[in-house]
Amino acid sequence: MAKIERTKNATRNIIFGVILKAHQIWGQFLMRTVMIYLMGAQYLGLNSLFTSVLQVLNLAELGVGSAMVYSMYKPIAKDDNAAICALMKLYRRYYRVIGLVIAVIGGILTPFIPMLISGEVPPGINIYILYLLNLGTTVLSYWLFAYKNSILQAHQRVDVVSKVTLITNTIQYGLQILVLWIFHDYYIYLIVALATQALTNIVTAICSNMLYPQFTPRGSVDKIEVRRINQRIKDLFTSKIGSIIYDSADTIVISAFLGLTVLAVYQNYFFILNGINSVIAIVFSACTAGIGNSIVVESKDKNYQDLNTFTFIITWIAGFCSASLLCLYQPFIEVWVGNNYMLSMSAVVCFVIYFFVRQYNALFNLYKDASGMWHEDRLRPLAAALTNLVLNLILAQVIGIYGILLSTVLAILCVGMPWLLHNLFTVIFDKKYLRPYLKKLLFYCLIVFISCVMTYFICNRFSMGLITTLVVRFLICLIVPNVIYFLVYHKMDEYQQTLVLVDHMTKGKAKRILKIAGLKG
């Protein structure tokens, strides 16, 4: 049974994933800024609404991608090329059907789109045409060689997708800015997105063929294996519903109850949070195939040790980001779009809590997906998502934006996370590890809370001009939380294991740097 080069591939995926995500964050930030000043805040609200509606339509995907990639782990470990080719053919068939289903259902829903908007829309805009252009982009993403991505993902070569997307996104952002600047035409803006989506899929398929020419969609999957895959897809359906509700319900509820302008203000804050979240998610994405391979070939004790290491890494990263968000959110928003588009500090605290909780939730879901633990976990995502939706509908009308954020946090903390941890330590790890793991999580959360309070207290001692305040606070956030974490954690086993992992990924360079800095415990 062969092992893929997990550390090497993860390193490569992370590097190019970070480059791509930084490029996308900067590009989308520039696009939002251009749209605010050239088109108006309502257009941002429309963008967010259409994205969320189409995410709901993506329920038709049913988790096919995750199920198919998971099914490839074992054939790749055994070098069974015939089985991989047969899975590709099955994957292609499924995605063609999915694209058709999304097109049909999306078309049927077209007359109801205005019902999701509270208040007025920008003058001279045809909501139906805009919606159909967005729908076309989504459908095209499934029909044009989407199945080719499975080979790259299963072989842990997501870096290839990152490189292709980096080029096509550059083309897209450049053309869209020119369109808004010269023509002020939102329709052409969306047509550019449609064209670049097609370009991304085509170029990715070409790269996949060049790297893995031996894998073409041919042959047939054994009927027993097809039944297993279909069962995984059924199990993933509730997980898919949960993910869609978490990601889309907030936006749709704000649009329906509070209006497009409020949605635009909310999305400005969420854009920053989601940008940071996306960078962290690169670590998860880069390691998914490696963890899946490890679960197949390594012992439970080794996998639990890896979980502890990943938890430590995510805690440090998420804790630093939480402190930074708490202290930098408001001055950055004021510099960027002005105080007319600002929420209260209480909303910022809600955003920070929301961000931190979702990092742990993402880590646990990473292990669930990598292990294929969908059947055992099939009811949990639906229960958590419905809790979130009900709380959204109630709290949004009572306390507005705060209710939207708190409903998600409460659904994750009270329903989703405890249930998911129970499943993980029942199926993947030994139950005896659950209690010590929970104690460690509580300890981490306490340290993060202390670091956030101390960093915020120190930052509030400095109040100067906006730009100067932003720079000074950034430097404080860079130093204070990380010093606290080093002082508390540097003697822990997880810290030493993280150093070994980072040193391995950087081929010895990290050890030399840390030794010079005096940070090697």
C-alpha positions as a printed NumPy array, in Angstrom:
array([[  0.   ,   0.   ,   0.   ],
       [  1.647,   3.199,  -1.219],
       [  1.794,   6.455,   0.659],
       [  1.529,   9.776,  -1.149],
       [  4.14 ,  12.401,  -0.222],
       [  1.87 ,  14.062,   2.315],
       [  4.232,  16.653,   3.777],
       [  5.755,  17.687,   0.441],
       [  2.376,  17.998,  -1.247],
       [  0.808,  19.791,   1.719],
       [  3.686,  22.295,   1.739],
       [  3.3  ,  22.965,  -1.972],
       [ -0.464,  23.272,  -1.682],
       [ -0.218,  25.668,   1.247],
       [  2.344,  27.924,  -0.463],
       [  0.403,  28.333,  -3.684],
       [ -2.909,  28.317,  -1.849],
       [ -1.782,  31.245,   0.304],
       [ -0.508,  33.122,  -2.754],
       [ -3.817,  32.56 ,  -4.544],
       [ -5.924,  33.479,  -1.531],
       [ -3.915,  36.653,  -0.89 ],
       [ -4.401,  37.553,  -4.547],
       [ -8.152,  36.838,  -4.36 ],
       [ -8.596,  38.788,  -1.133],
       [ -6.769,  41.8  ,  -2.562],
       [ -8.625,  41.478,  -5.879],
       [-12.054,  41.168,  -4.244],
       [-11.207,  44.   ,  -1.848],
       [-10.35 ,  46.176,  -4.833],
       [-13.542,  45.08 ,  -6.62 ],
       [-15.722,  45.911,  -3.585],
       [-14.048,  49.311,  -3.241],
       [-14.525,  50.115,  -6.929],
       [-18.158,  48.973,  -6.788],
       [-18.935,  51.008,  -3.651],
       [-17.563,  54.234,  -5.14 ],
       [-18.623,  53.736,  -8.775],
       [-21.879,  51.772,  -8.478],
       [-23.167,  52.043,  -4.878],
       [-23.664,  49.803,  -1.839],
       [-26.853,  48.2  ,  -3.174],
       [-24.892,  46.433,  -5.903],
       [-22.756,  44.787,  -3.216],
       [-25.953,  43.596,  -1.585],
       [-27.149,  42.116,  -4.882],
       [-23.83 ,  40.324,  -5.359],
       [-24.05 ,  38.748,  -1.922],
       [-27.704,  37.77 ,  -2.347],
       [-27.17 ,  36.03 ,  -5.693],
       [-24.134,  34.199,  -4.345],
       [-26.163,  32.877,  -1.42 ],
       [-29.139,  31.829,  -3.566],
       [-26.828,  29.908,  -5.89 ],
       [-25.162,  28.243,  -2.915],
       [-28.598,  26.925,  -1.979],
       [-29.014,  25.599,  -5.521],
       [-25.66 ,  23.859,  -5.134],
       [-27.5  ,  21.429,  -2.863],
       [-27.919,  19.499,  -6.118],
       [-24.214,  18.67 ,  -5.85 ],
       [-25.176,  16.48 ,  -2.868],
       [-21.544,  16.14 ,  -1.794],
       [-20.643,  14.159,  -4.919],
       [-17.193,  15.756,  -5.06 ],
       [-16.233,  14.758,  -1.511],
       [-17.595,  11.24 ,  -1.955],
       [-15.752,  10.678,  -5.236],
       [-12.42 ,  12.057,  -4.033],
       [-12.668,   9.924,  -0.887],
       [-13.362,   6.858,  -3.09 ],
       [-10.076,   7.501,  -4.906],
       [ -7.847,   7.403,  -1.82 ],
       [ -7.646,   3.612,  -1.651],
       [ -7.156,   2.979,  -5.436],
       [ -4.379,   5.602,  -5.442],
       [ -2.718,   3.971,  -2.419],
       [ -2.88 ,   0.618,  -4.285],
       [ -1.881,   2.069,  -7.702],
       [ -5.125,   0.727,  -9.19 ],
       [ -5.338,   2.904, -12.316],
       [ -8.307,   1.044, -13.809],
       [-10.435,   1.763, -10.741],
       [ -9.432,   5.449, -10.791],
       [-10.417,   5.807, -14.472],
       [-13.772,   4.157, -13.829],
       [-14.415,   6.528, -10.923],
       [-13.603,   9.496, -13.157],
       [-16.186,   8.34 , -15.706],
       [-18.801,   7.981, -12.979],
       [-17.853,  11.396, -11.59 ],
       [-18.282,  12.994, -15.055],
       [-21.748,  11.477, -15.442],
       [-22.844,  12.692, -12.024],
       [-21.647,  16.25 , -12.631],
       [-23.413,  16.503, -15.982],
       [-26.676,  15.548, -14.286],
       [-26.003,  17.975, -11.422],
       [-25.446,  20.876, -13.837],
       [-28.719,  20.069, -15.578],
       [-30.646,  19.857, -12.288],
       [-29.256,  23.22 , -11.108],
       [-30.17 ,  24.811, -14.466],
       [-33.746,  23.524, -14.331],
       [-34.43 ,  24.308, -10.653],
       [-32.67 ,  27.653, -10.951],
       [-34.858,  28.541, -13.911],
       [-38.031,  27.579, -12.053],
       [-37.037,  29.805,  -9.098],
       [-36.437,  32.878, -11.289],
       [-39.894,  34.512, -10.766],
       [-39.493,  34.368,  -6.978],
       [-36.122,  36.187,  -6.714],
       [-37.624,  39.684,  -6.032],
       [-39.349,  38.276,  -2.933],
       [-35.918,  37.889,  -1.301],
       [-35.181,  41.609,  -1.47 ],
       [-36.48 ,  44.1  ,   1.104],
       [-36.766,  47.673,  -0.156],
       [-35.659,  49.085,  -3.496],
       [-33.127,  47.78 ,  -6.021],
       [-30.751,  49.998,  -8.029],
       [-32.628,  51.922, -10.765],
       [-32.588,  50.479, -14.302],
       [-31.643,  46.991, -13.105],
       [-33.396,  43.829, -14.274],
       [-33.132,  41.397, -11.369],
       [-34.074,  38.415, -13.537],
       [-31.288,  38.936, -16.085],
       [-28.689,  39.401, -13.344],
       [-29.855,  36.243, -11.623],
       [-29.758,  34.181, -14.845],
       [-26.21 ,  35.364, -15.603],
       [-25.101,  34.24 , -12.125],
       [-26.96 ,  30.968, -12.629],
       [-25.168,  30.417, -15.932],
       [-21.778,  30.807, -14.247],
       [-22.685,  28.168, -11.658],
       [-24.03 ,  25.674, -14.211],
       [-20.955,  26.112, -16.397],
       [-18.686,  25.272, -13.445],
       [-20.217,  21.755, -13.401],
       [-20.499,  21.065, -17.126],
       [-16.981,  22.066, -18.209],
       [-14.581,  19.303, -17.094],
       [-15.334,  19.716, -13.369],
       [-14.613,  16.005, -12.846],
       [-10.95 ,  16.57 , -13.765],
       [-10.414,  18.281, -10.4  ],
       [-10.96 ,  14.964,  -8.6  ],
       [ -7.623,  13.576,  -9.799],
       [ -5.714,  16.654,  -8.653],
       [ -7.456,  16.715,  -5.269],
       [ -7.046,  13.013,  -4.577],
       [ -3.33 ,  13.194,  -5.455],
       [ -2.989,  16.254,  -3.192],
       [ -2.051,  18.509,  -6.131],
       [ -4.396,  21.39 ,  -5.352],
       [ -1.442,  23.691,  -6.095],
       [ -2.101,  23.142,  -9.804],
       [ -5.652,  24.456,  -9.43 ],
       [ -4.266,  27.409,  -7.438],
       [ -1.825,  28.344, -10.215],
       [ -4.494,  28.203, -12.907],
       [ -6.98 ,  30.183, -10.826],
       [ -4.309,  32.785, -10.036],
       [ -3.949,  33.534, -13.756],
       [ -7.66 ,  33.49 , -14.623],
       [ -8.603,  35.592, -11.582],
       [ -6.063,  38.218, -12.603],
       [ -7.691,  38.392, -16.026],
       [-11.163,  38.55 , -14.45 ],
       [-10.389,  41.315, -11.948],
       [ -8.615,  43.411, -14.553],
       [-11.449,  43.17 , -17.073],
       [-14.183,  43.725, -14.475],
       [-12.528,  46.865, -13.104],
       [-12.213,  48.23 , -16.655],
       [-15.882,  47.451, -17.312],
       [-17.048,  49.265, -14.165],
       [-14.646,  52.159, -14.683],
       [-15.399,  52.787, -18.366],
       [-18.948,  51.49 , -18.934],
       [-20.485,  51.368, -15.425],
       [-22.257,  48.258, -16.704],
       [-23.083,  45.519, -14.195],
       [-24.314,  43.144, -16.916],
       [-20.951,  43.057, -18.72 ],
       [-19.315,  42.669, -15.303],
       [-21.197,  39.38 , -14.836],
       [-20.518,  38.205, -18.413],
       [-16.778,  38.549, -17.708],
       [-17.224,  36.265, -14.654],
       [-19.022,  33.719, -16.837],
       [-16.232,  33.696, -19.426],
       [-13.397,  33.391, -16.898],
       [-15.169,  30.492, -15.14 ],
       [-15.139,  28.634, -18.464],
       [-11.461,  29.492, -18.982],
       [-10.554,  28.229, -15.482],
       [-12.241,  24.856, -16.023],
       [-10.694,  24.324, -19.459],
       [ -7.123,  25.191, -18.43 ],
       [ -7.388,  23.079, -15.239],
       [ -8.525,  20.096, -17.331],
       [ -5.552,  20.537, -19.682],
       [ -3.122,  20.609, -16.729],
       [ -4.745,  17.506, -15.236],
       [ -4.292,  15.665, -18.548],
       [ -0.63 ,  16.695, -18.728],
       [  0.177,  15.563, -15.163],
       [ -1.879,  12.373, -15.188],
       [ -2.371,  11.301, -18.833],
       [ -2.971,   7.706, -17.699],
       [ -6.258,   8.702, -16.088],
       [ -9.121,   9.087, -18.551],
       [-12.846,   8.468, -17.973],
       [-13.23 ,   4.856, -19.089],
       [-14.449,   1.543, -17.753],
       [-17.177,   0.973, -15.215],
       [-17.302,   0.918, -11.454],
       [-18.366,  -2.289,  -9.756],
       [-22.063,  -2.191,  -8.786],
       [-21.221,  -2.811,  -5.132],
       [-18.828,   0.152,  -5.144],
       [-21.428,   2.335,  -6.895],
       [-23.877,   1.497,  -4.102],
       [-21.238,   2.449,  -1.538],
       [-20.592,   5.761,  -3.298],
       [-24.302,   6.491,  -3.576],
       [-24.683,   5.75 ,   0.139],
       [-21.867,   8.201,   0.897],
       [-23.609,  10.809,  -1.26 ],
       [-26.889,  10.251,   0.604],
       [-25.056,  10.592,   3.91 ],
       [-23.37 ,  13.764,   2.673],
       [-26.674,  15.349,   1.682],
       [-27.564,  16.444,   5.214],
       [-24.014,  17.737,   5.661],
       [-24.411,  19.689,   2.452],
       [-27.705,  21.171,   3.663],
       [-26.038,  22.201,   6.91 ],
       [-23.148,  23.869,   5.112],
       [-25.461,  25.733,   2.741],
       [-27.684,  27.026,   5.548],
       [-24.68 ,  28.188,   7.578],
       [-23.177,  29.994,   4.584],
       [-26.296,  31.316,   2.863],
       [-29.158,  31.707,   5.353],
       [-27.555,  34.725,   7.058],
       [-27.305,  36.678,   3.806],
       [-30.797,  35.777,   2.591],
       [-32.407,  36.607,   5.959],
       [-30.637,  40.002,   6.12 ],
       [-31.725,  40.819,   2.55 ],
       [-35.325,  39.77 ,   3.203],
       [-35.76 ,  41.491,   6.596],
       [-33.191,  44.296,   6.77 ],
       [-32.554,  45.297,   3.12 ],
       [-29.683,  45.441,   0.605],
       [-27.88 ,  48.396,   2.219],
       [-27.681,  46.702,   5.635],
       [-26.564,  43.547,   3.839],
       [-23.756,  45.5  ,   2.135],
       [-22.535,  46.855,   5.505],
       [-22.65 ,  43.378,   7.051],
       [-20.838,  41.906,   4.052],
       [-18.011,  44.43 ,   4.324],
       [-17.227,  43.076,   7.781],
       [-17.861,  39.511,   6.724],
       [-15.61 ,  39.945,   3.677],
       [-12.625,  40.705,   5.919],
       [-13.444,  37.83 ,   8.27 ],
       [-14.012,  35.444,   5.38 ],
       [-10.766,  36.49 ,   3.724],
       [ -8.783,  35.517,   6.829],
       [-10.882,  32.387,   7.207],
       [-10.121,  31.431,   3.602],
       [ -6.379,  31.7  ,   4.153],
       [ -6.621,  29.423,   7.197],
       [ -8.83 ,  27.052,   5.204],
       [ -5.91 ,  26.546,   2.814],
       [ -4.169,  24.613,   5.588],
       [ -7.25 ,  22.409,   5.943],
       [ -7.648,  21.906,   2.196],
       [ -3.968,  21.166,   1.683],
       [ -3.99 ,  18.494,   4.373],
       [ -7.302,  16.757,   3.602],
       [ -5.931,  14.146,   1.205],
       [ -2.888,  13.578,   3.455],
       [ -5.078,  13.028,   6.513],
       [ -7.322,  10.709,   4.502],
       [ -4.286,   8.706,   3.443],
       [ -2.974,   8.678,   7.027],
       [ -6.276,   7.388,   8.404],
       [ -6.069,   4.505,   5.926],
       [ -2.45 ,   3.483,   6.635],
       [ -1.627,   4.73 ,  10.181],
       [ -2.725,   3.693,  13.699],
       [ -5.4  ,   5.429,  15.795],
       [ -2.773,   6.655,  18.252],
       [ -0.743,   8.261,  15.451],
       [ -3.846,   9.956,  14.045],
       [ -4.827,  11.26 ,  17.488],
       [ -1.327,  12.661,  17.928],
       [ -1.725,  14.435,  14.575],
       [ -5.102,  15.819,  15.696],
       [ -3.461,  17.34 ,  18.778],
       [ -0.79 ,  18.941,  16.631],
       [ -3.331,  20.376,  14.173],
       [ -5.487,  21.64 ,  17.048],
       [ -2.496,  23.442,  18.542],
       [ -1.58 ,  25.018,  15.195],
       [ -5.134,  26.164,  14.499],
       [ -5.495,  27.531,  18.046],
       [ -2.37 ,  29.656,  17.693],
       [ -3.353,  30.96 ,  14.243],
       [ -7.019,  31.553,  15.15 ],
       [ -6.084,  33.158,  18.475],
       [ -3.697,  35.616,  16.817],
       [ -6.287,  36.434,  14.134],
       [ -9.03 ,  36.911,  16.743],
       [ -6.959,  39.418,  18.706],
       [ -6.109,  41.243,  15.492],
       [ -9.734,  41.392,  14.344],
       [-10.843,  42.7  ,  17.733],
       [ -8.361,  45.57 ,  17.612],
       [ -8.153,  46.392,  13.891],
       [-11.683,  45.892,  12.542],
       [-13.084,  49.335,  13.295],
       [-10.156,  51.546,  12.243],
       [ -9.72 ,  49.527,   9.041],
       [-13.417,  49.787,   8.076],
       [-13.346,  53.542,   8.758],
       [-10.27 ,  54.011,   6.569],
       [-11.706,  51.792,   3.84 ],
       [-15.36 ,  52.857,   3.417],
       [-15.935,  55.55 ,   6.045],
       [-17.89 ,  55.64 ,   9.299],
       [-21.259,  55.554,   7.47 ],
       [-20.636,  51.861,   6.795],
       [-19.591,  50.898,  10.334],
       [-21.29 ,  48.621,  12.874],
       [-20.959,  48.926,  16.653],
       [-18.121,  47.416,  18.714],
       [-20.6  ,  44.875,  20.083],
       [-21.049,  43.552,  16.542],
       [-17.263,  43.31 ,  16.198],
       [-17.093,  41.14 ,  19.333],
       [-19.801,  38.906,  17.836],
       [-17.839,  38.621,  14.588],
       [-14.666,  37.647,  16.498],
       [-16.442,  34.942,  18.521],
       [-18.08 ,  33.681,  15.322],
       [-14.677,  33.53 ,  13.604],
       [-12.899,  31.653,  16.396],
       [-15.65 ,  29.064,  16.891],
       [-15.748,  28.288,  13.183],
       [-12.012,  27.506,  13.101],
       [-12.415,  24.603,  15.515],
       [-15.552,  23.511,  13.714],
       [-13.648,  23.504,  10.416],
       [-10.871,  21.351,  11.916],
       [-13.321,  18.738,  13.168],
       [-15.142,  18.711,   9.826],
       [-11.803,  18.237,   8.09 ],
       [-11.288,  14.948,   9.96 ],
       [-14.86 ,  13.911,   9.285],
       [-14.478,  14.477,   5.523],
       [-10.994,  12.967,   5.306],
       [-12.159,   9.802,   7.066],
       [-15.41 ,   9.51 ,   5.115],
       [-17.395,   9.509,   8.365],
       [-20.559,  10.742,   6.679],
       [-23.021,   7.999,   7.537],
       [-22.434,   8.224,  11.283],
       [-22.611,  12.031,  11.096],
       [-25.551,  12.32 ,   8.685],
       [-28.132,  13.747,  11.142],
       [-25.933,  16.244,  13.013],
       [-25.42 ,  18.859,  10.241],
       [-29.138,  19.015,   9.531],
       [-30.035,  19.442,  13.212],
       [-27.424,  22.186,  13.693],
       [-28.414,  23.959,  10.475],
       [-32.119,  23.966,  11.313],
       [-31.287,  25.33 ,  14.767],
       [-29.292,  28.093,  13.084],
       [-32.111,  28.901,  10.642],
       [-34.82 ,  29.066,  13.314],
       [-32.649,  31.282,  15.54 ],
       [-31.842,  33.466,  12.503],
       [-35.492,  34.085,  11.733],
       [-36.31 ,  34.88 ,  15.367],
       [-33.251,  36.857,  16.5  ],
       [-32.877,  38.886,  13.278],
       [-36.24 ,  40.52 ,  13.961],
       [-35.419,  41.108,  17.642],
       [-31.783,  42.265,  17.708],
       [-30.924,  42.621,  14.004],
       [-27.358,  41.87 ,  12.894],
       [-26.383,  40.596,  16.346],
       [-29.015,  37.899,  16.066],
       [-27.6  ,  36.698,  12.745],
       [-24.129,  36.213,  14.224],
       [-25.192,  34.809,  17.59 ],
       [-27.55 ,  32.272,  16.026],
       [-24.676,  30.639,  14.142],
       [-22.408,  30.596,  17.198],
       [-25.123,  29.077,  19.406],
       [-25.999,  26.439,  16.809],
       [-22.357,  25.374,  16.501],
       [-21.506,  25.438,  20.217],
       [-24.694,  23.873,  21.55 ],
       [-25.597,  21.393,  18.816],
       [-23.024,  20.904,  16.081],
       [-19.666,  20.75 ,  17.828],
       [-20.483,  18.477,  20.825],
       [-22.231,  16.   ,  18.523],
       [-19.391,  16.024,  15.987],
       [-16.727,  15.489,  18.661],
       [-18.68 ,  12.526,  20.022],
       [-18.801,  11.005,  16.535],
       [-15.097,  11.583,  15.891],
       [-14.004,   9.956,  19.134],
       [-16.371,   7.06 ,  18.559],
       [-15.382,   6.244,  14.979],
       [-11.835,   7.532,  14.322],
       [-10.182,   7.85 ,  17.744],
       [-10.533,   5.958,  21.022],
       [-13.168,   7.297,  23.424],
       [-10.591,   7.442,  26.227],
       [ -8.997,  10.459,  24.508],
       [-12.151,  12.614,  24.457],
       [-12.014,  13.979,  28.02 ],
       [ -8.323,  15.002,  27.964],
       [ -8.857,  16.528,  24.522],
       [-11.789,  18.618,  25.794],
       [ -9.718,  19.809,  28.76 ],
       [ -7.013,  20.891,  26.356],
       [ -9.544,  22.781,  24.224],
       [-10.852,  24.661,  27.265],
       [ -7.289,  25.553,  28.271],
       [ -6.564,  26.871,  24.77 ],
       [ -9.767,  28.949,  24.769],
       [ -8.873,  30.504,  28.129],
       [ -5.411,  31.522,  26.889],
       [ -6.887,  32.987,  23.689],
       [ -9.447,  34.964,  25.711],
       [ -6.692,  36.369,  27.966],
       [ -4.527,  37.275,  24.972],
       [ -7.431,  39.065,  23.245],
       [ -8.323,  41.084,  26.362],
       [ -4.706,  42.09 ,  27.006],
       [ -4.076,  43.018,  23.376],
       [ -7.279,  45.084,  23.186],
       [ -6.456,  46.858,  26.467],
       [ -2.979,  47.816,  25.23 ],
       [ -4.276,  48.899,  21.796],
       [ -6.863,  51.186,  23.398],
       [ -4.053,  53.124,  25.095],
       [ -3.044,  54.426,  21.661],
       [ -5.411,  56.805,  19.859],
       [ -3.918,  58.907,  17.063],
       [ -4.78 ,  59.558,  13.436],
       [ -6.619,  56.719,  11.689],
       [ -3.681,  55.447,   9.631],
       [ -1.203,  55.818,  12.511],
       [ -3.592,  54.079,  14.909],
       [ -4.033,  51.224,  12.444],
       [ -0.272,  50.751,  12.021],
       [  0.502,  50.959,  15.767],
       [ -2.308,  48.541,  16.643],
       [ -1.138,  46.123,  13.955],
       [  2.358,  46.042,  15.461],
       [  0.896,  45.482,  18.947],
       [ -1.264,  42.621,  17.621],
       [  1.76 ,  41.133,  15.924],
       [  3.735,  41.057,  19.174],
       [  1.484,  40.707,  22.232],
       [ -0.617,  37.579,  21.466],
       [  2.31 ,  35.674,  19.959],
       [  4.546,  36.441,  22.938],
       [  1.79 ,  35.239,  25.288],
       [  1.355,  32.019,  23.303],
       [  5.087,  31.354,  23.243],
       [  5.456,  31.884,  26.984],
       [  2.521,  29.583,  27.745],
       [  3.037,  26.895,  25.111],
       [  6.779,  26.577,  24.434],
       [  7.258,  23.615,  26.799],
       [  4.273,  21.651,  25.541],
       [  4.713,  18.531,  23.4  ],
       [  2.447,  20.006,  20.712],
       [  4.764,  22.989,  20.355],
       [  7.766,  20.725,  19.816],
       [  5.835,  18.556,  17.337],
       [  4.777,  21.654,  15.436],
       [  8.415,  22.755,  15.187],
       [  9.334,  19.342,  13.795],
       [  6.501,  19.527,  11.254],
       [  7.357,  23.068,  10.152],
       [ 11.047,  22.176,   9.971],
       [ 10.217,  19.173,   7.799],
       [  8.05 ,  21.3  ,   5.512],
       [ 10.761,  23.976,   5.168],
       [ 13.581,  21.432,   4.773],
       [ 15.511,  22.53 ,   7.858],
       [ 15.282,  26.285,   7.343],
       [ 12.786,  26.848,  10.161],
       [ 15.07 ,  25.233,  12.751],
       [ 17.931,  27.568,  11.867],
       [ 15.673,  30.656,  11.936],
       [ 14.137,  29.736,  15.312],
       [ 17.562,  28.996,  16.786],
       [ 18.803,  32.428,  15.755],
       [ 15.633,  34.049,  17.177],
       [ 15.931,  32.047,  20.411],
       [ 12.417,  30.602,  20.042],
       [ 13.292,  26.938,  19.786],
       [ 11.962,  25.276,  22.922]])
